[in-house]
Amino acid sequence: MQISPMANDRLPDSLPHGSRSRDVQSGSPPLGPLPYESERAEIEAAAREAVARTDFPHEYVDRVHDQGERFALRTAAPGDIRAAIALLEEQTNVQALAPIDSRNRGVGAAKKVVRKAVFFTSHHLTEQMRALGWATTSVGNAAAERIEQLEDRVRELEARLERIVGREDA
Amino acid sequence: MHTLRLRKLLRDAGFESDIYAVDAHADVRSQALDPRTFRDRVTGSVDPWILYHFSIGSPLFDLVRDLDVPLALDYHNITDAKYFWRWEPRAATSMMEGRRQLATAAPAVRFALADSAFNERELIELHCPRTAVAPILIDFADYDTAPDGALLARRERARAHGGTDWLAVGRIAPNKCQHDVLLAFAVYRRVHDPRARLTLVGGQSAGLYWQALHRLAEDLDISAAVTFTDSVSHAELMACYRSSDVFILLSEHEGFNVPVLEAMHFGVPVVAYASSAVPDTAGDGALLLTDKDPVVVATAVERLRSDASLRGALVDAGRKRVERFSIAHTGPQLLDTLRTLMKETG
């Protein structure tokens, strides 16, 4: 690693030096010290206290958390065919209605008219795409089932082989 | 804007500098030249260099790599494709392609500039031979222009009835996690301030995500209190900053993030999730959270609303941060860095 100190020394002092060694990954907070540590701790404590209060709207906040789950980042680990199929299944929920939001009222109205005019076509297409998606996930499920059966069989055979080898060694 | 400012900086310093681009935004298309004309244009030039602005996969990179001209990168980061597969697979594919191109480019270029230490670390991990941090060039004088009067008046009328105004600025994109902002806002309204309002400024970059956010607002019974502005004009953006109580950023992937500094410029206190490059940019000018559970975020906003001393400290620190990132400082730094690296690696 070569970094021109001459170049970096002239940059804002908080930028290259303090944070270079910090373990910052996207999606996770940095491990290094952050400013306002005591305030952050107080806020977290206050949040815990609020949740413990009898008048805390648990039902609504549970609903908020449940809705948040819908946005959870789901990625299939390499080799996790079931998780990959679940992701595929999620994508089969194709929407026929395109968004028509626009800051310009006229454009929004025009989009609405176009959407209505072509709905019979887009609906027909999305229905077929959904069917194709479900068929694809069925293939995936069938393949996963078969692979899992084969894996079970391989494990059985490996165990049998080990027993046979063990008997011969004895 | 960064590229335009950099060109001006270079021209003012006596360099010949032009911008070559494919798919330039309509507003700046006239400023860009066709990359296919580069070779003809530089014939006869003394010591030509290419500074390639890297942020997503592009066929332009393959064209640039094949030119026999010293190549340097200005790396603005590439969003992790994992955030986009579910919502906008085409964008995810471009991001994957960008990562592939970056892995090839980083070890082969003469040097690379990075907007933040976070970006620089990625370059170092990819064995880039020389790197330096050079923040995005921001001219805060651009923000001292008149806001959209009608929008500001409308927002001020709403504010007169009370209620905290939350503001989030940035492309509506899955990595920026506007859904987390909605979740926290919903809790805030229910627990702390039933009259609070949220404005989400930013154009959509994933239609399905955009739709899902609208559905989420409806499902949580907050749609009447949430405004999705889509893309706004500069004057409208100024009006939003001038009529907000708190700026909120719960993004999980940022290479720099200009809006955080914009909010600081307008004295709007910032609550942000400490991910990726956000701590590098925000520093002590923002209340950085390591947990973005909706209850924690809502409590943080309430703390800022009720604690004038903390709010004042953040705003003061934010103004210093703005000073530090103003082009008056970063411009000469970037020029010095470029001169040094070009001299040492040319």
HADDOCK unambig.tbl for C-alpha pairs under 7 A between the chains (distance, minus, plus):
assign (segid A and resid 1 and name CA) (segid B and resid 124 and name CA) 6.71 0.50 0.50
assign (segid A and resid 1 and name CA) (segid B and resid 129 and name CA) 6.59 0.50 0.50
assign (segid A and resid 2 and name CA) (segid B and resid 129 and name CA) 6.18 0.50 0.50
assign (segid A and resid 2 and name CA) (segid B and resid 130 and name CA) 5.43 0.50 0.50
assign (segid A and resid 3 and name CA) (segid B and resid 130 and name CA) 5.47 0.50 0.50
assign (segid A and resid 3 and name CA) (segid B and resid 131 and name CA) 5.54 0.50 0.50
assign (segid A and resid 3 and name CA) (segid B and resid 132 and name CA) 6.54 0.50 0.50
assign (segid A and resid 4 and name CA) (segid B and resid 132 and name CA) 7.00 0.50 0.50
assign (segid A and resid 7 and name CA) (segid B and resid 132 and name CA) 6.61 0.50 0.50
assign (segid A and resid 7 and name CA) (segid B and resid 336 and name CA) 6.99 0.50 0.50
assign (segid A and resid 7 and name CA) (segid B and resid 337 and name CA) 4.77 0.50 0.50
assign (segid A and resid 7 and name CA) (segid B and resid 340 and name CA) 6.86 0.50 0.50
assign (segid A and resid 8 and name CA) (segid B and resid 132 and name CA) 5.92 0.50 0.50
assign (segid A and resid 8 and name CA) (segid B and resid 133 and name CA) 6.61 0.50 0.50
assign (segid A and resid 10 and name CA) (segid B and resid 333 and name CA) 6.09 0.50 0.50
assign (segid A and resid 11 and name CA) (segid B and resid 333 and name CA) 6.24 0.50 0.50
assign (segid A and resid 12 and name CA) (segid B and resid 324 and name CA) 6.55 0.50 0.50
assign (segid A and resid 14 and name CA) (segid B and resid 280 and name CA) 6.98 0.50 0.50
assign (segid A and resid 15 and name CA) (segid B and resid 116 and name CA) 6.66 0.50 0.50
assign (segid A and resid 15 and name CA) (segid B and resid 117 and name CA) 5.86 0.50 0.50
assign (segid A and resid 15 and name CA) (segid B and resid 280 and name CA) 5.84 0.50 0.50
assign (segid A and resid 16 and name CA) (segid B and resid 117 and name CA) 5.21 0.50 0.50
assign (segid A and resid 16 and name CA) (segid B and resid 133 and name CA) 6.43 0.50 0.50
assign (segid A and resid 19 and name CA) (segid B and resid 117 and name CA) 6.37 0.50 0.50
assign (segid A and resid 20 and name CA) (segid B and resid 117 and name CA) 5.85 0.50 0.50
assign (segid A and resid 20 and name CA) (segid B and resid 121 and name CA) 6.70 0.50 0.50
assign (segid A and resid 24 and name CA) (segid B and resid 275 and name CA) 6.89 0.50 0.50
assign (segid A and resid 24 and name CA) (segid B and resid 276 and name CA) 5.62 0.50 0.50
assign (segid A and resid 25 and name CA) (segid B and resid 275 and name CA) 6.98 0.50 0.50
assign (segid A and resid 25 and name CA) (segid B and resid 276 and name CA) 5.63 0.50 0.50
assign (segid A and resid 26 and name CA) (segid B and resid 252 and name CA) 5.56 0.50 0.50
assign (segid A and resid 26 and name CA) (segid B and resid 253 and name CA) 5.10 0.50 0.50
assign (segid A and resid 26 and name CA) (segid B and resid 275 and name CA) 5.95 0.50 0.50
assign (segid A and resid 26 and name CA) (segid B and resid 276 and name CA) 4.85 0.50 0.50
assign (segid A and resid 27 and name CA) (segid B and resid 252 and name CA) 4.37 0.50 0.50
assign (segid A and resid 27 and name CA) (segid B and resid 253 and name CA) 6.40 0.50 0.50
assign (segid A and resid 27 and name CA) (segid B and resid 275 and name CA) 6.05 0.50 0.50
assign (segid A and resid 28 and name CA) (segid B and resid 275 and name CA) 5.67 0.50 0.50
assign (segid A and resid 29 and name CA) (segid B and resid 274 and name CA) 5.08 0.50 0.50
assign (segid A and resid 29 and name CA) (segid B and resid 275 and name CA) 4.70 0.50 0.50
assign (segid A and resid 29 and name CA) (segid B and resid 290 and name CA) 5.38 0.50 0.50
assign (segid A and resid 30 and name CA) (segid B and resid 274 and name CA) 6.53 0.50 0.50
assign (segid A and resid 30 and name CA) (segid B and resid 275 and name CA) 6.43 0.50 0.50
assign (segid A and resid 35 and name CA) (segid B and resid 284 and name CA) 5.59 0.50 0.50
assign (segid A and resid 36 and name CA) (segid B and resid 287 and name CA) 6.84 0.50 0.50
assign (segid A and resid 40 and name CA) (segid B and resid 289 and name CA) 6.83 0.50 0.50
assign (segid A and resid 43 and name CA) (segid B and resid 296 and name CA) 6.84 0.50 0.50
assign (segid A and resid 43 and name CA) (segid B and resid 299 and name CA) 6.21 0.50 0.50
assign (segid A and resid 43 and name CA) (segid B and resid 300 and name CA) 5.84 0.50 0.50
assign (segid A and resid 44 and name CA) (segid B and resid 296 and name CA) 5.97 0.50 0.50
assign (segid A and resid 47 and name CA) (segid B and resid 295 and name CA) 6.03 0.50 0.50
assign (segid A and resid 47 and name CA) (segid B and resid 296 and name CA) 5.41 0.50 0.50
assign (segid A and resid 47 and name CA) (segid B and resid 299 and name CA) 5.87 0.50 0.50
assign (segid A and resid 61 and name CA) (segid B and resid 187 and name CA) 6.45 0.50 0.50
assign (segid A and resid 64 and name CA) (segid B and resid 183 and name CA) 6.01 0.50 0.50
assign (segid A and resid 64 and name CA) (segid B and resid 220 and name CA) 6.97 0.50 0.50
assign (segid A and resid 68 and name CA) (segid B and resid 183 and name CA) 6.92 0.50 0.50
assign (segid A and resid 73 and name CA) (segid B and resid 83 and name CA) 6.99 0.50 0.50
assign (segid A and resid 91 and name CA) (segid B and resid 86 and name CA) 6.94 0.50 0.50
assign (segid A and resid 99 and name CA) (segid B and resid 211 and name CA) 6.85 0.50 0.50
assign (segid A and resid 103 and name CA) (segid B and resid 229 and name CA) 6.79 0.50 0.50
assign (segid A and resid 103 and name CA) (segid B and resid 230 and name CA) 6.69 0.50 0.50
